[in-house]
Amino acid sequence: MPHIKERCRCRHRRSTTTYPPSDDVDFDDDDEVAEILAKEKRRLELKRATQARYQARHPERVAAAKKLYRAQHPEKLTAQKRRYLTRYPEKVAAAKKLYRARNAEKLAAAKRLYRERYRTKVKEANKRYYAKHREERRAYFKQYNQTEHRRAWRVQYRVKRRKTLAERATTLEKMKSLGPLKLTIELEDCLKPANIPVETYLKTFCQSFEVEPQPSFCELLDDSYTLTDLDLGERRPVDPPVW
């Protein structure tokens, strides 16, 4: 009977062998690492160029894809934005400052439109802000009033105020010296002739509206009269007609 060698089925953990560091290890692999990094850089540049060409050729597809992604992953985008704001606060502040400088007119128009459209809402928000930051605003203005710029402005304001008050006092004195002002309006009738009594003028004026009596219809049918001039309305006696 042939002898069959049985195989050991128990599991033994293979011992790990550690070798002491050798001084013969070659650390001249910097050239290979630099070559790998250069290849990776070229690959990324080619990928960016390809993406830029695709976005330029198909802007509608890119916009639709971005819109769909934002609709499907709103929480993910919010968390990503929050992480970015926390990690790069200086970069975010610089970007906002640059945007405000480039789009000053656009932002001013948007703010003005918002205030006009939501006037009540803005008023309530300002009221809450002033009530919440009253002490801070008071401390700020107190410190601001002590600056050199503010002091110079107050000096100029006092000079202009004194000049304005002096001019106003001079004007009031001149008005008092002239006395009460009277408004006189002269009315002249251009149709009234000169050196004519009022009664005569009124009588002539009333007579101008009188109308001469016109013949009645029966008078017009009288056989002894007939109209010879319809425009002037003259009547002349003529012989009766022969029928």
Backbone as CSV, one residue per row, in Angstrom:
resi,resn,N_x,N_y,N_z,CA_x,CA_y,CA_z,C_x,C_y,C_z
1,MET,0.857,-1.197,0.000,0.000,0.000,0.000,0.876,1.224,0.000
2,PRO,0.668,2.090,-0.958,1.557,3.271,-1.041,1.311,4.217,0.120
3,HIS,2.368,4.843,0.516,2.295,5.790,1.650,1.853,7.170,1.139
4,ILE,0.758,7.679,1.745,0.221,8.987,1.367,0.602,9.989,2.436
5,LYS,1.245,10.996,2.020,1.690,12.025,2.974,0.533,12.968,3.298
6,GLU,0.216,13.020,4.532,-0.870,13.894,4.966,-0.389,15.343,5.077
7,ARG,-1.258,16.216,4.665,-0.942,17.662,4.693,-1.503,18.282,5.964
8,CYS,-0.726,19.068,6.560,-1.154,19.732,7.803,-2.181,20.831,7.479
9,ARG,-3.359,20.712,8.083,-4.428,21.653,7.828,-4.528,22.745,8.888
10,CYS,-3.703,22.750,9.850,-3.744,23.805,10.879,-3.164,25.094,10.308
11,ARG,-3.679,26.191,10.799,-3.274,27.516,10.305,-2.194,28.095,11.203
12,HIS,-1.064,28.303,10.605,0.047,28.912,11.328,0.306,30.303,10.724
13,ARG,0.481,31.265,11.582,0.795,32.630,11.118,2.255,32.695,10.750
14,ARG,2.468,33.166,9.555,3.841,33.257,9.078,4.524,34.417,9.787
15,SER,5.634,34.131,10.326,6.374,35.169,11.065,6.947,36.178,10.093
16,THR,6.819,37.459,10.492,7.360,38.541,9.659,8.811,38.736,9.983
17,THR,9.542,38.867,8.949,10.987,39.038,9.121,11.338,40.493,8.900
18,THR,12.010,41.095,9.825,12.454,42.486,9.729,13.939,42.501,9.521
19,TYR,14.314,43.362,8.591,15.728,43.467,8.274,16.241,44.808,8.776
20,PRO,17.372,44.824,9.279,17.943,46.110,9.728,18.250,47.001,8.546
21,PRO,18.127,48.306,8.739,18.436,49.224,7.623,19.853,49.050,7.151
22,SER,19.978,49.039,5.870,21.289,48.822,5.275,21.810,50.125,4.709
23,ASP,23.073,50.274,4.777,23.699,51.478,4.215,23.853,51.405,2.715
24,ASP,23.528,50.242,2.126,23.680,50.089,0.683,22.447,50.528,-0.109
25,VAL,21.371,51.031,0.606,20.161,51.445,-0.090,20.459,52.696,-0.902
26,ASP,20.009,52.708,-2.129,20.267,53.830,-3.036,19.081,54.794,-3.003
27,PHE,19.331,56.054,-2.646,18.285,57.080,-2.611,18.363,58.004,-3.819
28,ASP,18.859,57.537,-4.935,18.969,58.355,-6.141,17.750,58.183,-7.039
29,ASP,16.563,58.038,-6.437,15.340,57.894,-7.222,14.628,59.228,-7.423
30,ASP,15.282,60.344,-7.152,14.642,61.651,-7.306,14.293,61.933,-8.754
31,ASP,15.133,61.440,-9.676,14.849,61.676,-11.090,13.562,60.975,-11.514
32,GLU,13.357,59.745,-11.013,12.139,59.031,-11.363,10.905,59.714,-10.774
33,VAL,11.023,60.186,-9.522,9.902,60.886,-8.892,9.568,62.165,-9.643
34,ALA,10.594,62.915,-10.032,10.370,64.151,-10.782,9.716,63.868,-12.130
35,GLU,10.124,62.775,-12.778,9.530,62.413,-14.063,8.060,62.045,-13.901
36,ILE,7.747,61.309,-12.815,6.346,60.933,-12.560,5.487,62.176,-12.290
37,LEU,6.033,63.107,-11.511,5.293,64.327,-11.227,5.082,65.168,-12.487
38,ALA,6.083,65.218,-13.351,5.955,65.960,-14.595,4.879,65.348,-15.490
39,LYS,4.860,63.987,-15.558,3.825,63.323,-16.353,2.434,63.605,-15.792
40,GLU,2.321,63.577,-14.476,1.030,63.850,-13.861,0.586,65.297,-14.123
41,LYS,1.527,66.228,-14.096,1.211,67.626,-14.385,0.732,67.795,-15.815
42,ARG,1.431,67.141,-16.779,1.006,67.226,-18.175,-0.370,66.603,-18.362
43,ARG,-0.629,65.491,-17.648,-1.930,64.843,-17.770,-3.055,65.771,-17.262
44,LEU,-2.806,66.447,-16.162,-3.814,67.363,-15.620,-4.039,68.554,-16.558
45,GLU,-2.952,69.041,-17.147,-3.099,70.154,-18.087,-3.918,69.737,-19.307
46,LEU,-3.651,68.550,-19.831,-4.436,68.060,-20.978,-5.905,67.874,-20.596
47,LYS,-6.149,67.399,-19.377,-7.520,67.192,-18.925,-8.261,68.527,-18.799
48,ARG,-7.587,69.543,-18.239,-8.214,70.867,-18.131,-8.501,71.461,-19.505
49,ALA,-7.560,71.305,-20.429,-7.781,71.829,-21.778,-8.954,71.136,-22.453
50,THR,-9.058,69.814,-22.260,-10.183,69.076,-22.843,-11.515,69.532,-22.256
51,GLN,-11.544,69.726,-20.947,-12.766,70.193,-20.300,-13.144,71.599,-20.757
52,ALA,-12.134,72.450,-20.928,-12.408,73.814,-21.392,-12.984,73.808,-22.801
53,ARG,-12.431,72.963,-23.692,-12.975,72.877,-25.047,-14.399,72.349,-25.040
54,TYR,-14.663,71.361,-24.194,-16.026,70.809,-24.121,-17.008,71.858,-23.605
55,GLN,-16.614,72.605,-22.582,-17.503,73.641,-22.040,-17.759,74.749,-23.054
56,ALA,-16.746,75.067,-23.879,-16.945,76.092,-24.901,-17.846,75.605,-26.030
57,ARG,-17.778,74.332,-26.360,-18.582,73.801,-27.457,-20.019,73.505,-27.023
58,HIS,-20.211,73.068,-25.782,-21.537,72.657,-25.315,-21.887,73.359,-24.002
59,PRO,-22.108,74.675,-24.023,-22.447,75.365,-22.762,-23.808,74.957,-22.206
60,GLU,-24.760,74.624,-23.106,-26.082,74.226,-22.619,-26.015,72.907,-21.857
61,ARG,-25.256,71.953,-22.372,-25.123,70.668,-21.677,-24.460,70.837,-20.319
62,VAL,-23.419,71.666,-20.274,-22.714,71.882,-19.006,-23.629,72.534,-17.980
63,ALA,-24.397,73.548,-18.431,-25.316,74.224,-17.510,-26.393,73.262,-17.014
64,ALA,-26.944,72.435,-17.907,-27.962,71.474,-17.494,-27.397,70.442,-16.515
65,ALA,-26.165,69.992,-16.768,-25.547,69.012,-15.874,-25.296,69.607,-14.485
66,LYS,-24.828,70.869,-14.448,-24.597,71.519,-13.162,-25.899,71.729,-12.404
67,LYS,-26.946,72.127,-13.120,-28.240,72.331,-12.484,-28.784,71.030,-11.903
68,LEU,-28.647,69.938,-12.657,-29.101,68.639,-12.175,-28.295,68.180,-10.958
69,TYR,-26.991,68.423,-10.987,-26.147,68.030,-9.856,-26.504,68.816,-8.599
70,ARG,-26.760,70.124,-8.762,-27.145,70.936,-7.601,-28.490,70.501,-7.031
71,ALA,-29.402,70.076,-7.916,-30.703,69.620,-7.443,-30.611,68.267,-6.736
72,GLN,-29.701,67.412,-7.165,-29.580,66.078,-6.586,-28.739,66.044,-5.319
73,HIS,-27.794,66.986,-5.185,-26.869,66.960,-4.045,-26.796,68.328,-3.356
74,PRO,-27.893,68.861,-2.833,-27.822,70.175,-2.176,-27.050,70.138,-0.856
75,GLU,-27.248,69.057,-0.064,-26.566,68.960,1.219,-25.052,68.813,1.033
76,LYS,-24.671,68.065,0.035,-23.248,67.873,-0.236,-22.583,69.185,-0.640
77,LEU,-23.250,69.965,-1.479,-22.691,71.248,-1.904,-22.636,72.235,-0.746
78,THR,-23.645,72.211,0.125,-23.632,73.112,1.277,-22.479,72.787,2.218
79,ALA,-22.267,71.503,2.476,-21.154,71.097,3.340,-19.803,71.440,2.707
80,GLN,-19.719,71.255,1.406,-18.465,71.582,0.708,-18.183,73.079,0.767
81,LYS,-19.221,73.878,0.573,-19.051,75.332,0.650,-18.661,75.771,2.054
82,ARG,-19.258,75.144,3.073,-18.930,75.482,4.449,-17.476,75.134,4.768
83,ARG,-17.031,73.983,4.306,-15.628,73.595,4.528,-14.668,74.563,3.848
84,TYR,-15.037,74.991,2.633,-14.166,75.927,1.918,-14.089,77.269,2.635
85,LEU,-15.224,77.756,3.129,-15.223,79.028,3.839,-14.422,78.949,5.126
86,THR,-14.471,77.792,5.783,-13.713,77.628,7.025,-12.226,77.467,6.762
87,ARG,-11.893,76.831,5.661,-10.480,76.546,5.379,-9.755,77.740,4.764
88,TYR,-10.456,78.542,3.955,-9.801,79.660,3.261,-10.568,80.964,3.510
89,PRO,-10.581,81.484,4.725,-11.322,82.736,4.979,-10.684,83.948,4.298
90,GLU,-9.344,83.989,4.252,-8.686,85.131,3.612,-8.970,85.161,2.114
91,LYS,-8.950,84.001,1.488,-9.204,83.940,0.045,-10.656,84.337,-0.273
92,VAL,-11.586,83.919,0.571,-12.994,84.271,0.363,-13.208,85.768,0.531
93,ALA,-12.583,86.354,1.555,-12.723,87.800,1.777,-12.133,88.596,0.618
94,ALA,-10.981,88.150,0.098,-10.362,88.847,-1.038,-11.232,88.741,-2.291
95,ALA,-11.835,87.578,-2.518,-12.704,87.407,-3.685,-13.944,88.294,-3.587
96,LYS,-14.536,88.381,-2.398,-15.701,89.246,-2.215,-15.338,90.717,-2.423
97,LYS,-14.207,91.116,-1.906,-13.760,92.501,-2.065,-13.523,92.840,-3.529
98,LEU,-12.896,91.930,-4.260,-12.663,92.144,-5.683,-13.975,92.208,-6.460
99,TYR,-14.928,91.364,-6.115,-16.233,91.380,-6.809,-16.964,92.687,-6.551
100,ARG,-16.945,93.171,-5.310,-17.609,94.446,-5.003,-16.960,95.604,-5.736
101,ALA,-15.646,95.556,-5.904,-14.955,96.628,-6.617,-15.276,96.612,-8.113
102,ARG,-15.424,95.434,-8.687,-15.696,95.329,-10.122,-17.164,95.569,-10.466
103,ASN,-18.057,95.289,-9.544,-19.499,95.388,-9.818,-20.180,96.337,-8.832
104,ALA,-19.585,97.512,-8.643,-20.139,98.467,-7.673,-21.500,98.980,-8.128
105,GLU,-21.617,99.372,-9.403,-22.889,99.900,-9.903,-23.982,98.825,-9.894
106,LYS,-23.634,97.621,-10.262,-24.607,96.531,-10.279,-25.131,96.230,-8.879
107,LEU,-24.234,96.209,-7.893,-24.651,95.934,-6.522,-25.503,97.073,-5.964
108,ALA,-25.139,98.332,-6.300,-25.933,99.470,-5.828,-27.351,99.426,-6.400
109,ALA,-27.464,99.092,-7.693,-28.791,98.995,-8.302,-29.599,97.855,-7.683
110,ALA,-28.944,96.732,-7.399,-29.653,95.603,-6.785,-30.131,95.953,-5.374
111,LYS,-29.294,96.640,-4.606,-29.705,97.048,-3.251,-30.862,98.040,-3.306
112,ARG,-30.774,99.002,-4.231,-31.848,99.989,-4.349,-33.175,99.316,-4.746
113,LEU,-33.115,98.365,-5.666,-34.319,97.648,-6.083,-34.886,96.811,-4.938
114,TYR,-34.012,96.200,-4.159,-34.472,95.393,-3.033,-35.140,96.260,-1.971
115,ARG,-34.542,97.428,-1.683,-35.142,98.320,-0.687,-36.498,98.843,-1.152
116,GLU,-36.651,99.129,-2.435,-37.935,99.603,-2.939,-38.989,98.491,-2.939
117,ARG,-38.583,97.270,-3.223,-39.543,96.176,-3.318,-39.962,95.667,-1.938
118,TYR,-39.008,95.638,-1.001,-39.292,95.130,0.344,-39.020,96.226,1.378
119,ARG,-39.742,97.329,1.243,-39.501,98.477,2.110,-39.848,98.166,3.565
120,THR,-40.974,97.513,3.787,-41.377,97.188,5.159,-40.414,96.192,5.797
121,LYS,-40.001,95.216,5.036,-39.069,94.210,5.546,-37.727,94.833,5.905
122,VAL,-37.221,95.713,5.059,-35.944,96.381,5.329,-36.050,97.282,6.551
123,LYS,-37.179,97.958,6.692,-37.381,98.842,7.839,-37.377,98.052,9.141
124,GLU,-38.058,96.928,9.168,-38.061,96.100,10.364,-36.681,95.520,10.658
125,ALA,-35.958,95.115,9.626,-34.613,94.574,9.831,-33.674,95.639,10.397
126,ASN,-33.751,96.862,9.864,-32.918,97.946,10.398,-33.273,98.254,11.844
127,LYS,-34.542,98.215,12.152,-34.976,98.492,13.528,-34.424,97.436,14.483
128,ARG,-34.486,96.167,14.096,-33.933,95.101,14.939,-32.420,95.233,15.076
129,TYR,-31.749,95.606,13.983,-30.289,95.749,14.029,-29.883,96.878,14.969
130,TYR,-30.554,98.036,14.870,-30.217,99.159,15.735,-30.489,98.837,17.201
131,ALA,-31.576,98.100,17.464,-31.870,97.733,18.852,-30.864,96.724,19.406
132,LYS,-30.363,95.858,18.551,-29.432,94.824,19.001,-28.024,95.368,19.174
133,HIS,-27.603,96.293,18.321,-26.226,96.809,18.344,-26.194,98.276,18.794
134,ARG,-27.046,98.643,19.714,-27.102,100.037,20.151,-25.824,100.448,20.867
135,GLU,-25.360,99.613,21.786,-24.161,99.957,22.546,-22.918,99.954,21.650
136,GLU,-22.847,99.023,20.745,-21.699,98.977,19.838,-21.657,100.215,18.947
137,ARG,-22.805,100.624,18.416,-22.849,101.811,17.565,-22.522,103.074,18.359
138,ARG,-22.986,103.139,19.591,-22.682,104.298,20.416,-21.181,104.390,20.690
139,ALA,-20.540,103.253,20.996,-19.096,103.260,21.228,-18.335,103.603,19.954
140,TYR,-18.834,103.109,18.811,-18.155,103.400,17.534,-18.209,104.888,17.212
141,PHE,-19.385,105.489,17.303,-19.510,106.914,16.978,-18.766,107.789,17.980
142,LYS,-18.708,107.347,19.234,-17.942,108.100,20.220,-16.459,108.103,19.868
143,GLN,-15.963,106.961,19.434,-14.565,106.886,19.015,-14.333,107.621,17.698
144,TYR,-15.325,107.558,16.801,-15.185,108.227,15.514,-15.173,109.746,15.656
145,ASN,-15.938,110.263,16.593,-15.983,111.717,16.789,-14.677,112.279,17.338
146,GLN,-13.818,111.431,17.847,-12.545,111.881,18.396,-11.413,111.853,17.378
147,THR,-11.681,111.432,16.153,-10.632,111.380,15.133,-10.357,112.778,14.584
148,GLU,-9.194,112.931,13.949,-8.798,114.227,13.393,-9.721,114.648,12.251
149,HIS,-10.121,113.702,11.443,-11.021,114.012,10.324,-12.338,114.589,10.830
150,ARG,-12.879,113.988,11.866,-14.152,114.465,12.405,-14.007,115.840,13.052
151,ARG,-12.895,116.076,13.724,-12.668,117.389,14.332,-12.561,118.474,13.270
152,ALA,-11.825,118.204,12.202,-11.711,119.183,11.117,-13.077,119.452,10.486
153,TRP,-13.877,118.418,10.333,-15.222,118.615,9.766,-16.073,119.478,10.670
154,ARG,-15.991,119.297,11.989,-16.781,120.109,12.904,-16.380,121.570,12.847
155,VAL,-15.064,121.848,12.695,-14.601,123.235,12.592,-15.169,123.895,11.337
156,GLN,-15.108,123.186,10.195,-15.661,123.728,8.955,-17.166,123.924,9.062
157,TYR,-17.849,123.023,9.720,-19.302,123.143,9.860,-19.669,124.366,10.704
158,ARG,-18.930,124.608,11.772,-19.232,125.769,12.612,-19.037,127.075,11.838
159,VAL,-17.975,127.144,11.026,-17.733,128.360,10.244,-18.871,128.590,9.251
160,LYS,-19.277,127.553,8.532,-20.368,127.691,7.565,-21.685,128.020,8.263
161,ARG,-21.903,127.456,9.447,-23.141,127.717,10.169,-23.223,129.169,10.621
162,ARG,-22.104,129.704,11.130,-22.101,131.111,11.545,-22.367,132.026,10.354
163,LYS,-21.756,131.727,9.212,-21.955,132.547,8.024,-23.415,132.512,7.574
164,THR,-24.022,131.335,7.597,-25.424,131.210,7.190,-26.344,131.972,8.132
165,LEU,-26.099,131.897,9.442,-26.932,132.613,10.408,-26.784,134.127,10.266
166,ALA,-25.545,134.602,9.974,-25.341,136.038,9.782,-26.092,136.539,8.546
167,GLU,-26.039,135.766,7.442,-26.775,136.171,6.240,-28.282,136.167,6.480
168,ARG,-28.775,135.216,7.233,-30.203,135.168,7.518,-30.632,136.364,8.380
169,ALA,-29.798,136.726,9.362,-30.142,137.874,10.205,-30.147,139.166,9.391
170,THR,-29.202,139.329,8.475,-29.166,140.522,7.617,-30.410,140.603,6.739
171,THR,-30.834,139.468,6.196,-32.035,139.456,5.355,-33.276,139.832,6.153
172,LEU,-33.390,139.347,7.389,-34.541,139.685,8.223,-34.571,141.169,8.568
173,GLU,-33.397,141.750,8.834,-33.345,143.182,9.125,-33.785,144.008,7.919
174,LYS,-33.376,143.628,6.723,-33.778,144.350,5.523,-35.288,144.250,5.314
175,MET,-35.864,143.088,5.555,-37.306,142.930,5.385,-38.086,143.752,6.408
176,LYS,-37.570,143.834,7.644,-38.238,144.656,8.647,-38.170,146.137,8.308
177,SER,-37.032,146.565,7.751,-36.896,147.974,7.387,-37.826,148.358,6.238
178,LEU,-38.148,147.429,5.338,-39.052,147.722,4.228,-40.514,147.788,4.670
179,GLY,-40.837,147.215,5.811,-42.218,147.234,6.272,-43.004,146.097,5.662
180,PRO,-44.319,146.095,5.932,-45.142,145.013,5.375,-45.223,145.108,3.858
181,LEU,-45.132,144.012,3.236,-45.162,143.957,1.776,-46.597,143.943,1.283
182,LYS,-46.868,144.686,0.186,-48.187,144.770,-0.416,-48.106,144.308,-1.868
183,LEU,-49.098,143.600,-2.250,-49.189,143.118,-3.623,-50.259,143.917,-4.340
184,THR,-49.867,144.651,-5.375,-50.773,145.501,-6.143,-50.875,144.973,-7.559
185,ILE,-52.110,144.783,-7.992,-52.359,144.275,-9.347,-53.211,145.304,-10.070
186,GLU,-52.728,145.828,-11.161,-53.451,146.814,-11.965,-54.178,146.106,-13.097
187,LEU,-55.498,146.351,-13.201,-56.314,145.756,-14.242,-56.683,146.829,-15.257
188,GLU,-56.529,146.568,-16.480,-56.801,147.533,-17.540,-57.632,146.862,-18.618
189,ASP,-58.745,147.533,-18.993,-59.610,147.012,-20.045,-59.156,147.606,-21.371
190,CYS,-58.612,146.781,-22.213,-58.083,147.284,-23.488,-59.201,147.701,-24.448
191,LEU,-60.432,147.196,-24.263,-61.528,147.546,-25.161,-62.181,148.880,-24.805
192,LYS,-61.921,149.410,-23.628,-62.547,150.660,-23.194,-61.758,151.849,-23.722
193,PRO,-62.402,152.749,-24.499,-61.667,153.935,-24.974,-61.349,154.879,-23.820
194,ALA,-60.395,155.738,-24.060,-59.981,156.680,-23.016,-60.931,157.882,-22.970
195,ASN,-61.058,158.487,-21.783,-61.827,159.724,-21.545,-63.308,159.556,-21.909
196,ILE,-63.907,158.428,-21.565,-65.337,158.186,-21.798,-65.952,157.809,-20.459
197,PRO,-67.087,158.437,-20.077,-67.730,158.080,-18.814,-68.129,156.612,-18.786
198,VAL,-68.201,156.124,-17.588,-68.496,154.705,-17.425,-69.916,154.397,-17.894
199,GLU,-70.898,155.321,-17.595,-72.272,155.054,-17.992,-72.402,154.957,-19.497
200,THR,-71.733,155.879,-20.200,-71.794,155.856,-21.671,-71.168,154.589,-22.241
201,TYR,-70.075,154.206,-21.635,-69.368,152.998,-22.114,-70.231,151.759,-21.922
202,LEU,-70.868,151.658,-20.751,-71.714,150.500,-20.488,-72.930,150.476,-21.407
203,LYS,-73.525,151.668,-21.650,-74.686,151.725,-22.530,-74.314,151.302,-23.947
204,THR,-73.206,151.806,-24.443,-72.736,151.420,-25.785,-72.432,149.936,-25.850
205,PHE,-71.868,149.445,-24.776,-71.499,148.013,-24.740,-72.746,147.139,-24.777
206,CYS,-73.796,147.553,-24.066,-75.028,146.769,-24.064,-75.750,146.855,-25.401
207,GLN,-75.713,148.024,-26.024,-76.374,148.177,-27.304,-75.711,147.341,-28.399
208,SER,-74.470,147.025,-28.196,-73.787,146.232,-29.231,-74.349,144.823,-29.331
209,PHE,-75.079,144.392,-28.279,-75.671,143.053,-28.305,-77.094,143.056,-28.841
210,GLU,-77.669,144.225,-29.102,-79.032,144.271,-29.614,-79.064,143.838,-31.076
211,VAL,-80.138,143.135,-31.446,-80.281,142.584,-32.809,-81.513,143.215,-33.444
212,GLU,-81.365,143.580,-34.706,-82.508,144.160,-35.424,-83.613,143.129,-35.580
213,PRO,-84.931,143.583,-35.496,-86.043,142.623,-35.630,-86.099,142.055,-37.041
214,GLN,-86.281,140.753,-37.092,-86.359,140.061,-38.375,-87.835,139.874,-38.767
215,PRO,-88.168,139.896,-40.052,-89.564,139.704,-40.495,-90.049,138.309,-40.159
216,SER,-91.304,138.228,-39.856,-91.904,136.944,-39.549,-92.170,136.170,-40.828
217,PHE,-92.602,134.966,-40.642,-92.874,134.122,-41.798,-94.095,134.606,-42.590
218,CYS,-95.065,135.172,-41.861,-96.256,135.689,-42.543,-95.933,136.921,-43.371
219,GLU,-95.066,137.755,-42.842,-94.656,138.931,-43.605,-93.918,138.545,-44.869
220,LEU,-93.147,137.497,-44.774,-92.430,137.039,-45.966,-93.385,136.526,-47.038
221,LEU,-94.548,136.036,-46.612,-95.513,135.528,-47.587,-96.429,136.612,-48.141
222,ASP,-96.269,137.836,-47.671,-97.100,138.941,-48.153,-96.849,139.167,-49.651
223,ASP,-97.987,139.444,-50.414,-97.835,139.612,-51.858,-97.124,140.892,-52.226
224,SER,-97.134,141.870,-51.344,-96.512,143.146,-51.699,-95.019,143.169,-51.442
225,TYR,-94.497,142.136,-50.832,-93.060,142.091,-50.576,-92.504,140.760,-51.041
226,THR,-91.304,140.804,-51.447,-90.585,139.579,-51.831,-89.109,139.773,-51.532
227,LEU,-88.422,138.708,-51.260,-86.977,138.757,-50.972,-86.207,138.776,-52.274
228,THR,-85.429,139.811,-52.412,-84.584,139.915,-53.610,-83.140,139.522,-53.330
229,ASP,-82.705,139.592,-52.050,-81.317,139.231,-51.695,-81.384,138.389,-50.425
230,LEU,-81.209,137.116,-50.552,-81.301,136.224,-49.396,-80.155,136.410,-48.416
231,ASP,-78.987,136.807,-48.900,-77.837,136.980,-48.010,-78.014,138.210,-47.133
232,LEU,-78.477,139.345,-47.749,-78.637,140.583,-46.987,-79.992,140.673,-46.312
233,GLY,-80.953,139.931,-46.757,-82.283,139.981,-46.160,-83.043,141.266,-46.483
234,GLU,-82.809,141.867,-47.650,-83.495,143.096,-48.035,-84.891,142.786,-48.612
235,ARG,-85.813,143.692,-48.319,-87.185,143.552,-48.848,-87.514,144.776,-49.709
236,ARG,-88.033,144.531,-50.868,-88.397,145.607,-51.786,-89.809,145.377,-52.291
237,PRO,-90.658,146.466,-52.357,-92.016,146.277,-52.861,-91.999,146.061,-54.381
238,VAL,-92.775,145.118,-54.804,-92.894,144.813,-56.241,-94.347,144.596,-56.572
239,ASP,-94.657,144.561,-57.846,-96.028,144.314,-58.270,-96.437,142.885,-57.967
240,PRO,-97.675,142.699,-57.687,-98.108,141.321,-57.386,-97.958,140.452,-58.624
241,PRO,-97.654,139.207,-58.436,-97.445,138.318,-59.582,-98.769,138.020,-60.284
242,VAL,-98.654,137.644,-61.529,-99.817,137.271,-62.333,-99.915,135.766,-62.358
243,TRP,-101.022,135.198,-61.878,-101.174,133.728,-61.802,-102.006,133.237,-62.962
